[in-house]
């Protein structure tokens, strides 16, 4: 992707503690869904949210039953495509 197509970048710490309120057997899957909803809520114009594989692997790293309580992500919004790209923050 060329530099002129890059949009604004923000860093969020997304709390995932709410997935612990439900059943153990699908927490990591719900955590990914919660992350996607969080990004859509905070970046209003994003029609598409693309979660990087590194973020997905981090959420699933401890298995389906024990996702992390929070995850720090870097979100890049590309205005022309109305796409938010989610990566792990450094």
Phi and psi restraints in degrees (range 20) as a CNS / XPLOR table:
assign (resid 1 and name C) (resid 2 and name N)
       (resid 2 and name CA) (resid 2 and name C) 1.0 -77.2 20.0 2
assign (resid 2 and name N) (resid 2 and name CA)
       (resid 2 and name C) (resid 3 and name N) 1.0 160.4 20.0 2
assign (resid 2 and name C) (resid 3 and name N)
       (resid 3 and name CA) (resid 3 and name C) 1.0 -65.8 20.0 2
assign (resid 3 and name N) (resid 3 and name CA)
       (resid 3 and name C) (resid 4 and name N) 1.0 -34.4 20.0 2
assign (resid 3 and name C) (resid 4 and name N)
       (resid 4 and name CA) (resid 4 and name C) 1.0 -70.8 20.0 2
assign (resid 4 and name N) (resid 4 and name CA)
       (resid 4 and name C) (resid 5 and name N) 1.0 -17.5 20.0 2
assign (resid 4 and name C) (resid 5 and name N)
       (resid 5 and name CA) (resid 5 and name C) 1.0 -87.7 20.0 2
assign (resid 5 and name N) (resid 5 and name CA)
       (resid 5 and name C) (resid 6 and name N) 1.0 -9.3 20.0 2
assign (resid 5 and name C) (resid 6 and name N)
       (resid 6 and name CA) (resid 6 and name C) 1.0 -67.7 20.0 2
assign (resid 6 and name N) (resid 6 and name CA)
       (resid 6 and name C) (resid 7 and name N) 1.0 143.8 20.0 2
assign (resid 6 and name C) (resid 7 and name N)
       (resid 7 and name CA) (resid 7 and name C) 1.0 -107.5 20.0 2
assign (resid 7 and name N) (resid 7 and name CA)
       (resid 7 and name C) (resid 8 and name N) 1.0 -157.6 20.0 2
assign (resid 7 and name C) (resid 8 and name N)
       (resid 8 and name CA) (resid 8 and name C) 1.0 -79.8 20.0 2
assign (resid 8 and name N) (resid 8 and name CA)
       (resid 8 and name C) (resid 9 and name N) 1.0 152.4 20.0 2
assign (resid 8 and name C) (resid 9 and name N)
       (resid 9 and name CA) (resid 9 and name C) 1.0 -122.1 20.0 2
assign (resid 9 and name N) (resid 9 and name CA)
       (resid 9 and name C) (resid 10 and name N) 1.0 134.8 20.0 2
assign (resid 9 and name C) (resid 10 and name N)
       (resid 10 and name CA) (resid 10 and name C) 1.0 -130.9 20.0 2
assign (resid 10 and name N) (resid 10 and name CA)
       (resid 10 and name C) (resid 11 and name N) 1.0 155.2 20.0 2
assign (resid 10 and name C) (resid 11 and name N)
       (resid 11 and name CA) (resid 11 and name C) 1.0 -116.3 20.0 2
assign (resid 11 and name N) (resid 11 and name CA)
       (resid 11 and name C) (resid 12 and name N) 1.0 129.0 20.0 2
assign (resid 11 and name C) (resid 12 and name N)
       (resid 12 and name CA) (resid 12 and name C) 1.0 -125.0 20.0 2
assign (resid 12 and name N) (resid 12 and name CA)
       (resid 12 and name C) (resid 13 and name N) 1.0 145.8 20.0 2
assign (resid 12 and name C) (resid 13 and name N)
       (resid 13 and name CA) (resid 13 and name C) 1.0 -105.1 20.0 2
assign (resid 13 and name N) (resid 13 and name CA)
       (resid 13 and name C) (resid 14 and name N) 1.0 110.2 20.0 2
assign (resid 13 and name C) (resid 14 and name N)
       (resid 14 and name CA) (resid 14 and name C) 1.0 -94.9 20.0 2
assign (resid 14 and name N) (resid 14 and name CA)
       (resid 14 and name C) (resid 15 and name N) 1.0 118.0 20.0 2
assign (resid 14 and name C) (resid 15 and name N)
       (resid 15 and name CA) (resid 15 and name C) 1.0 -77.4 20.0 2
assign (resid 15 and name N) (resid 15 and name CA)
       (resid 15 and name C) (resid 16 and name N) 1.0 128.5 20.0 2
assign (resid 15 and name C) (resid 16 and name N)
       (resid 16 and name CA) (resid 16 and name C) 1.0 -113.2 20.0 2
assign (resid 16 and name N) (resid 16 and name CA)
       (resid 16 and name C) (resid 17 and name N) 1.0 14.5 20.0 2
assign (resid 16 and name C) (resid 17 and name N)
       (resid 17 and name CA) (resid 17 and name C) 1.0 -62.9 20.0 2
assign (resid 17 and name N) (resid 17 and name CA)
       (resid 17 and name C) (resid 18 and name N) 1.0 -23.9 20.0 2
assign (resid 17 and name C) (resid 18 and name N)
       (resid 18 and name CA) (resid 18 and name C) 1.0 -65.2 20.0 2
assign (resid 18 and name N) (resid 18 and name CA)
       (resid 18 and name C) (resid 19 and name N) 1.0 -23.7 20.0 2
assign (resid 18 and name C) (resid 19 and name N)
       (resid 19 and name CA) (resid 19 and name C) 1.0 -69.6 20.0 2
assign (resid 19 and name N) (resid 19 and name CA)
       (resid 19 and name C) (resid 20 and name N) 1.0 -19.0 20.0 2
assign (resid 19 and name C) (resid 20 and name N)
       (resid 20 and name CA) (resid 20 and name C) 1.0 -76.0 20.0 2
assign (resid 20 and name N) (resid 20 and name CA)
       (resid 20 and name C) (resid 21 and name N) 1.0 -10.7 20.0 2
assign (resid 20 and name C) (resid 21 and name N)
       (resid 21 and name CA) (resid 21 and name C) 1.0 -75.3 20.0 2
assign (resid 21 and name N) (resid 21 and name CA)
       (resid 21 and name C) (resid 22 and name N) 1.0 -18.4 20.0 2
assign (resid 21 and name C) (resid 22 and name N)
       (resid 22 and name CA) (resid 22 and name C) 1.0 -102.5 20.0 2
assign (resid 22 and name N) (resid 22 and name CA)
       (resid 22 and name C) (resid 23 and name N) 1.0 -163.7 20.0 2
assign (resid 22 and name C) (resid 23 and name N)
       (resid 23 and name CA) (resid 23 and name C) 1.0 -65.2 20.0 2
assign (resid 23 and name N) (resid 23 and name CA)
       (resid 23 and name C) (resid 24 and name N) 1.0 152.4 20.0 2
assign (resid 23 and name C) (resid 24 and name N)
       (resid 24 and name CA) (resid 24 and name C) 1.0 -73.1 20.0 2
assign (resid 24 and name N) (resid 24 and name CA)
       (resid 24 and name C) (resid 25 and name N) 1.0 -30.6 20.0 2
assign (resid 24 and name C) (resid 25 and name N)
       (resid 25 and name CA) (resid 25 and name C) 1.0 -75.0 20.0 2
assign (resid 25 and name N) (resid 25 and name CA)
       (resid 25 and name C) (resid 26 and name N) 1.0 -6.3 20.0 2
assign (resid 25 and name C) (resid 26 and name N)
       (resid 26 and name CA) (resid 26 and name C) 1.0 -139.6 20.0 2
assign (resid 26 and name N) (resid 26 and name CA)
       (resid 26 and name C) (resid 27 and name N) 1.0 29.8 20.0 2
assign (resid 26 and name C) (resid 27 and name N)
       (resid 27 and name CA) (resid 27 and name C) 1.0 -67.2 20.0 2
assign (resid 27 and name N) (resid 27 and name CA)
       (resid 27 and name C) (resid 28 and name N) 1.0 -43.4 20.0 2
assign (resid 27 and name C) (resid 28 and name N)
       (resid 28 and name CA) (resid 28 and name C) 1.0 -66.0 20.0 2
assign (resid 28 and name N) (resid 28 and name CA)
       (resid 28 and name C) (resid 29 and name N) 1.0 -38.7 20.0 2
assign (resid 28 and name C) (resid 29 and name N)
       (resid 29 and name CA) (resid 29 and name C) 1.0 -64.0 20.0 2
assign (resid 29 and name N) (resid 29 and name CA)
       (resid 29 and name C) (resid 30 and name N) 1.0 -41.7 20.0 2
assign (resid 29 and name C) (resid 30 and name N)
       (resid 30 and name CA) (resid 30 and name C) 1.0 -69.2 20.0 2
assign (resid 30 and name N) (resid 30 and name CA)
       (resid 30 and name C) (resid 31 and name N) 1.0 -30.9 20.0 2
assign (resid 30 and name C) (resid 31 and name N)
       (resid 31 and name CA) (resid 31 and name C) 1.0 -64.7 20.0 2
assign (resid 31 and name N) (resid 31 and name CA)
       (resid 31 and name C) (resid 32 and name N) 1.0 -39.7 20.0 2
assign (resid 31 and name C) (resid 32 and name N)
       (resid 32 and name CA) (resid 32 and name C) 1.0 -65.1 20.0 2
assign (resid 32 and name N) (resid 32 and name CA)
       (resid 32 and name C) (resid 33 and name N) 1.0 -41.9 20.0 2
assign (resid 32 and name C) (resid 33 and name N)
       (resid 33 and name CA) (resid 33 and name C) 1.0 -64.3 20.0 2
assign (resid 33 and name N) (resid 33 and name CA)
       (resid 33 and name C) (resid 34 and name N) 1.0 -40.9 20.0 2
assign (resid 33 and name C) (resid 34 and name N)
       (resid 34 and name CA) (resid 34 and name C) 1.0 -64.3 20.0 2
assign (resid 34 and name N) (resid 34 and name CA)
       (resid 34 and name C) (resid 35 and name N) 1.0 -39.5 20.0 2
assign (resid 34 and name C) (resid 35 and name N)
       (resid 35 and name CA) (resid 35 and name C) 1.0 -62.0 20.0 2
assign (resid 35 and name N) (resid 35 and name CA)
       (resid 35 and name C) (resid 36 and name N) 1.0 -44.8 20.0 2
assign (resid 35 and name C) (resid 36 and name N)
       (resid 36 and name CA) (resid 36 and name C) 1.0 -62.1 20.0 2
assign (resid 36 and name N) (resid 36 and name CA)
       (resid 36 and name C) (resid 37 and name N) 1.0 -42.8 20.0 2
assign (resid 36 and name C) (resid 37 and name N)
       (resid 37 and name CA) (resid 37 and name C) 1.0 -65.8 20.0 2
assign (resid 37 and name N) (resid 37 and name CA)
       (resid 37 and name C) (resid 38 and name N) 1.0 -38.8 20.0 2
assign (resid 37 and name C) (resid 38 and name N)
       (resid 38 and name CA) (resid 38 and name C) 1.0 -60.5 20.0 2
assign (resid 38 and name N) (resid 38 and name CA)
       (resid 38 and name C) (resid 39 and name N) 1.0 -45.5 20.0 2
assign (resid 38 and name C) (resid 39 and name N)
       (resid 39 and name CA) (resid 39 and name C) 1.0 -66.3 20.0 2
assign (resid 39 and name N) (resid 39 and name CA)
       (resid 39 and name C) (resid 40 and name N) 1.0 -41.3 20.0 2
assign (resid 39 and name C) (resid 40 and name N)
       (resid 40 and name CA) (resid 40 and name C) 1.0 -63.8 20.0 2
assign (resid 40 and name N) (resid 40 and name CA)
       (resid 40 and name C) (resid 41 and name N) 1.0 -34.5 20.0 2
assign (resid 40 and name C) (resid 41 and name N)
       (resid 41 and name CA) (resid 41 and name C) 1.0 -71.3 20.0 2
assign (resid 41 and name N) (resid 41 and name CA)
       (resid 41 and name C) (resid 42 and name N) 1.0 -36.1 20.0 2
assign (resid 41 and name C) (resid 42 and name N)
       (resid 42 and name CA) (resid 42 and name C) 1.0 -90.0 20.0 2
assign (resid 42 and name N) (resid 42 and name CA)
       (resid 42 and name C) (resid 43 and name N) 1.0 -23.9 20.0 2
assign (resid 42 and name C) (resid 43 and name N)
       (resid 43 and name CA) (resid 43 and name C) 1.0 -114.5 20.0 2
assign (resid 43 and name N) (resid 43 and name CA)
       (resid 43 and name C) (resid 44 and name N) 1.0 95.7 20.0 2
assign (resid 43 and name C) (resid 44 and name N)
       (resid 44 and name CA) (resid 44 and name C) 1.0 -60.8 20.0 2
assign (resid 44 and name N) (resid 44 and name CA)
       (resid 44 and name C) (resid 45 and name N) 1.0 -37.8 20.0 2
assign (resid 44 and name C) (resid 45 and name N)
       (resid 45 and name CA) (resid 45 and name C) 1.0 -87.1 20.0 2
assign (resid 45 and name N) (resid 45 and name CA)
       (resid 45 and name C) (resid 46 and name N) 1.0 -0.8 20.0 2
assign (resid 45 and name C) (resid 46 and name N)
       (resid 46 and name CA) (resid 46 and name C) 1.0 -73.6 20.0 2
assign (resid 46 and name N) (resid 46 and name CA)
       (resid 46 and name C) (resid 47 and name N) 1.0 113.5 20.0 2
assign (resid 46 and name C) (resid 47 and name N)
       (resid 47 and name CA) (resid 47 and name C) 1.0 -87.1 20.0 2
assign (resid 47 and name N) (resid 47 and name CA)
       (resid 47 and name C) (resid 48 and name N) 1.0 -27.6 20.0 2
assign (resid 47 and name C) (resid 48 and name N)
       (resid 48 and name CA) (resid 48 and name C) 1.0 -125.2 20.0 2
assign (resid 48 and name N) (resid 48 and name CA)
       (resid 48 and name C) (resid 49 and name N) 1.0 134.7 20.0 2
assign (resid 48 and name C) (resid 49 and name N)
       (resid 49 and name CA) (resid 49 and name C) 1.0 -118.8 20.0 2
assign (resid 49 and name N) (resid 49 and name CA)
       (resid 49 and name C) (resid 50 and name N) 1.0 118.4 20.0 2
assign (resid 49 and name C) (resid 50 and name N)
       (resid 50 and name CA) (resid 50 and name C) 1.0 -106.3 20.0 2
assign (resid 50 and name N) (resid 50 and name CA)
       (resid 50 and name C) (resid 51 and name N) 1.0 115.7 20.0 2
assign (resid 50 and name C) (resid 51 and name N)
       (resid 51 and name CA) (resid 51 and name C) 1.0 -95.1 20.0 2
assign (resid 51 and name N) (resid 51 and name CA)
       (resid 51 and name C) (resid 52 and name N) 1.0 123.7 20.0 2
assign (resid 51 and name C) (resid 52 and name N)
       (resid 52 and name CA) (resid 52 and name C) 1.0 -64.3 20.0 2
assign (resid 52 and name N) (resid 52 and name CA)
       (resid 52 and name C) (resid 53 and name N) 1.0 149.2 20.0 2
assign (resid 52 and name C) (resid 53 and name N)
       (resid 53 and name CA) (resid 53 and name C) 1.0 -61.4 20.0 2
assign (resid 53 and name N) (resid 53 and name CA)
       (resid 53 and name C) (resid 54 and name N) 1.0 -30.9 20.0 2
assign (resid 53 and name C) (resid 54 and name N)
       (resid 54 and name CA) (resid 54 and name C) 1.0 -64.0 20.0 2
assign (resid 54 and name N) (resid 54 and name CA)
       (resid 54 and name C) (resid 55 and name N) 1.0 -39.5 20.0 2
assign (resid 54 and name C) (resid 55 and name N)
       (resid 55 and name CA) (resid 55 and name C) 1.0 -66.4 20.0 2
assign (resid 55 and name N) (resid 55 and name CA)
       (resid 55 and name C) (resid 56 and name N) 1.0 -43.6 20.0 2
assign (resid 55 and name C) (resid 56 and name N)
       (resid 56 and name CA) (resid 56 and name C) 1.0 -60.4 20.0 2
assign (resid 56 and name N) (resid 56 and name CA)
       (resid 56 and name C) (resid 57 and name N) 1.0 -44.6 20.0 2
assign (resid 56 and name C) (resid 57 and name N)
       (resid 57 and name CA) (resid 57 and name C) 1.0 -64.9 20.0 2
assign (resid 57 and name N) (resid 57 and name CA)
       (resid 57 and name C) (resid 58 and name N) 1.0 -35.6 20.0 2
assign (resid 57 and name C) (resid 58 and name N)
       (resid 58 and name CA) (resid 58 and name C) 1.0 -65.5 20.0 2
assign (resid 58 and name N) (resid 58 and name CA)
       (resid 58 and name C) (resid 59 and name N) 1.0 -42.9 20.0 2
assign (resid 58 and name C) (resid 59 and name N)
       (resid 59 and name CA) (resid 59 and name C) 1.0 -65.5 20.0 2
assign (resid 59 and name N) (resid 59 and name CA)
       (resid 59 and name C) (resid 60 and name N) 1.0 -39.6 20.0 2
assign (resid 59 and name C) (resid 60 and name N)
       (resid 60 and name CA) (resid 60 and name C) 1.0 -86.7 20.0 2
assign (resid 60 and name N) (resid 60 and name CA)
       (resid 60 and name C) (resid 61 and name N) 1.0 0.6 20.0 2
assign (resid 60 and name C) (resid 61 and name N)
       (resid 61 and name CA) (resid 61 and name C) 1.0 -61.7 20.0 2
assign (resid 61 and name N) (resid 61 and name CA)
       (resid 61 and name C) (resid 62 and name N) 1.0 -31.6 20.0 2
assign (resid 61 and name C) (resid 62 and name N)
       (resid 62 and name CA) (resid 62 and name C) 1.0 -101.2 20.0 2
assign (resid 62 and name N) (resid 62 and name CA)
       (resid 62 and name C) (resid 63 and name N) 1.0 12.4 20.0 2
assign (resid 62 and name C) (resid 63 and name N)
       (resid 63 and name CA) (resid 63 and name C) 1.0 99.6 20.0 2
assign (resid 63 and name N) (resid 63 and name CA)
       (resid 63 and name C) (resid 64 and name N) 1.0 179.9 20.0 2
assign (resid 63 and name C) (resid 64 and name N)
       (resid 64 and name CA) (resid 64 and name C) 1.0 -74.4 20.0 2
assign (resid 64 and name N) (resid 64 and name CA)
       (resid 64 and name C) (resid 65 and name N) 1.0 -25.7 20.0 2
assign (resid 64 and name C) (resid 65 and name N)
       (resid 65 and name CA) (resid 65 and name C) 1.0 -89.0 20.0 2
assign (resid 65 and name N) (resid 65 and name CA)
       (resid 65 and name C) (resid 66 and name N) 1.0 -20.6 20.0 2
assign (resid 65 and name C) (resid 66 and name N)
       (resid 66 and name CA) (resid 66 and name C) 1.0 -131.9 20.0 2
assign (resid 66 and name N) (resid 66 and name CA)
       (resid 66 and name C) (resid 67 and name N) 1.0 68.4 20.0 2
assign (resid 66 and name C) (resid 67 and name N)
       (resid 67 and name CA) (resid 67 and name C) 1.0 -71.0 20.0 2
assign (resid 67 and name N) (resid 67 and name CA)
       (resid 67 and name C) (resid 68 and name N) 1.0 163.1 20.0 2
assign (resid 67 and name C) (resid 68 and name N)
       (resid 68 and name CA) (resid 68 and name C) 1.0 -65.4 20.0 2
assign (resid 68 and name N) (resid 68 and name CA)
       (resid 68 and name C) (resid 69 and name N) 1.0 154.0 20.0 2
assign (resid 68 and name C) (resid 69 and name N)
       (resid 69 and name CA) (resid 69 and name C) 1.0 -71.5 20.0 2
assign (resid 69 and name N) (resid 69 and name CA)
       (resid 69 and name C) (resid 70 and name N) 1.0 -29.9 20.0 2
assign (resid 69 and name C) (resid 70 and name N)
       (resid 70 and name CA) (resid 70 and name C) 1.0 -150.6 20.0 2
assign (resid 70 and name N) (resid 70 and name CA)
       (resid 70 and name C) (resid 71 and name N) 1.0 156.6 20.0 2
assign (resid 70 and name C) (resid 71 and name N)
       (resid 71 and name CA) (resid 71 and name C) 1.0 -138.9 20.0 2
assign (resid 71 and name N) (resid 71 and name CA)
       (resid 71 and name C) (resid 72 and name N) 1.0 134.4 20.0 2
assign (resid 71 and name C) (resid 72 and name N)
       (resid 72 and name CA) (resid 72 and name C) 1.0 -97.7 20.0 2
assign (resid 72 and name N) (resid 72 and name CA)
       (resid 72 and name C) (resid 73 and name N) 1.0 119.0 20.0 2
assign (resid 72 and name C) (resid 73 and name N)
       (resid 73 and name CA) (resid 73 and name C) 1.0 -125.2 20.0 2
assign (resid 73 and name N) (resid 73 and name CA)
       (resid 73 and name C) (resid 74 and name N) 1.0 156.3 20.0 2
assign (resid 73 and name C) (resid 74 and name N)
       (resid 74 and name CA) (resid 74 and name C) 1.0 -111.3 20.0 2
assign (resid 74 and name N) (resid 74 and name CA)
       (resid 74 and name C) (resid 75 and name N) 1.0 124.0 20.0 2
assign (resid 74 and name C) (resid 75 and name N)
       (resid 75 and name CA) (resid 75 and name C) 1.0 -113.1 20.0 2
assign (resid 75 and name N) (resid 75 and name CA)
       (resid 75 and name C) (resid 76 and name N) 1.0 124.2 20.0 2
assign (resid 75 and name C) (resid 76 and name N)
       (resid 76 and name CA) (resid 76 and name C) 1.0 -109.4 20.0 2
assign (resid 76 and name N) (resid 76 and name CA)
       (resid 76 and name C) (resid 77 and name N) 1.0 123.9 20.0 2
assign (resid 76 and name C) (resid 77 and name N)
       (resid 77 and name CA) (resid 77 and name C) 1.0 -105.0 20.0 2
assign (resid 77 and name N) (resid 77 and name CA)
       (resid 77 and name C) (resid 78 and name N) 1.0 123.3 20.0 2
assign (resid 77 and name C) (resid 78 and name N)
       (resid 78 and name CA) (resid 78 and name C) 1.0 -103.0 20.0 2
assign (resid 78 and name N) (resid 78 and name CA)
       (resid 78 and name C) (resid 79 and name N) 1.0 112.7 20.0 2
assign (resid 78 and name C) (resid 79 and name N)
       (resid 79 and name CA) (resid 79 and name C) 1.0 -68.6 20.0 2
assign (resid 79 and name N) (resid 79 and name CA)
       (resid 79 and name C) (resid 80 and name N) 1.0 -39.4 20.0 2
assign (resid 79 and name C) (resid 80 and name N)
       (resid 80 and name CA) (resid 80 and name C) 1.0 -62.8 20.0 2
assign (resid 80 and name N) (resid 80 and name CA)
       (resid 80 and name C) (resid 81 and name N) 1.0 -37.7 20.0 2
assign (resid 80 and name C) (resid 81 and name N)
       (resid 81 and name CA) (resid 81 and name C) 1.0 -96.7 20.0 2
assign (resid 81 and name N) (resid 81 and name CA)
       (resid 81 and name C) (resid 82 and name N) 1.0 -7.0 20.0 2
assign (resid 81 and name C) (resid 82 and name N)
       (resid 82 and name CA) (resid 82 and name C) 1.0 53.0 20.0 2
assign (resid 82 and name N) (resid 82 and name CA)
       (resid 82 and name C) (resid 83 and name N) 1.0 48.5 20.0 2
assign (resid 82 and name C) (resid 83 and name N)
       (resid 83 and name CA) (resid 83 and name C) 1.0 -123.7 20.0 2
assign (resid 83 and name N) (resid 83 and name CA)
       (resid 83 and name C) (resid 84 and name N) 1.0 136.6 20.0 2
assign (resid 83 and name C) (resid 84 and name N)
       (resid 84 and name CA) (resid 84 and name C) 1.0 -109.1 20.0 2
assign (resid 84 and name N) (resid 84 and name CA)
       (resid 84 and name C) (resid 85 and name N) 1.0 125.4 20.0 2
assign (resid 84 and name C) (resid 85 and name N)
       (resid 85 and name CA) (resid 85 and name C) 1.0 -106.6 20.0 2
assign (resid 85 and name N) (resid 85 and name CA)
       (resid 85 and name C) (resid 86 and name N) 1.0 123.6 20.0 2
assign (resid 85 and name C) (resid 86 and name N)
       (resid 86 and name CA) (resid 86 and name C) 1.0 -105.5 20.0 2
assign (resid 86 and name N) (resid 86 and name CA)
       (resid 86 and name C) (resid 87 and name N) 1.0 123.6 20.0 2
assign (resid 86 and name C) (resid 87 and name N)
       (resid 87 and name CA) (resid 87 and name C) 1.0 -128.9 20.0 2
assign (resid 87 and name N) (resid 87 and name CA)
       (resid 87 and name C) (resid 88 and name N) 1.0 160.5 20.0 2
assign (resid 87 and name C) (resid 88 and name N)
       (resid 88 and name CA) (resid 88 and name C) 1.0 -67.9 20.0 2
assign (resid 88 and name N) (resid 88 and name CA)
       (resid 88 and name C) (resid 89 and name N) 1.0 137.3 20.0 2
assign (resid 88 and name C) (resid 89 and name N)
       (resid 89 and name CA) (resid 89 and name C) 1.0 -74.2 20.0 2
assign (resid 89 and name N) (resid 89 and name CA)
       (resid 89 and name C) (resid 90 and name N) 1.0 148.9 20.0 2
